[in-house]
C-alpha cells in the first residue's frame, strides 16, 4: 500500500511536466505501469483463495488470451 501511495505522489508531481518534456512523459508512463503492476499484485494477494487457485488450473473453454495471437 505504501508503494502504491508513493507511485501516486510521483505521478502527481510528473503530471505537471508531461507536456513540457518527453523525458517526463516517458517517466510518467513508466511510473503509471509500475503502479498498475503493484495494484495487480495486491489484488492477486487478496484473491489468493483455494478456489481461485483451482480455477486457474482448469482449462479455459473458448476463451482467447492475447498470447494466443502470438503463437507461431
Secondary structure as the mmCIF struct_conf table of DSSP 4:
data_model
#
loop_
_struct_conf.conf_type_id
_struct_conf.id
_struct_conf.beg_label_comp_id
_struct_conf.beg_label_asym_id
_struct_conf.beg_label_seq_id
_struct_conf.end_label_comp_id
_struct_conf.end_label_asym_id
_struct_conf.end_label_seq_id
HELX_RH_AL_P HELX_RH_AL_P1 UNK A 2 UNK A 15
TURN_TY1_P TURN_TY1_P1 UNK A 16 UNK A 20
HELX_RH_AL_P HELX_RH_AL_P2 UNK A 22 UNK A 46
TURN_TY1_P TURN_TY1_P2 UNK A 47 UNK A 47
HELX_RH_AL_P HELX_RH_AL_P3 UNK A 50 UNK A 57
BEND BEND1 UNK A 58 UNK A 58
HELX_LH_PP_P HELX_LH_PP_P1 UNK A 59 UNK A 60
BEND BEND2 UNK A 61 UNK A 62
HELX_RH_3T_P HELX_RH_3T_P1 UNK A 66 UNK A 70
#
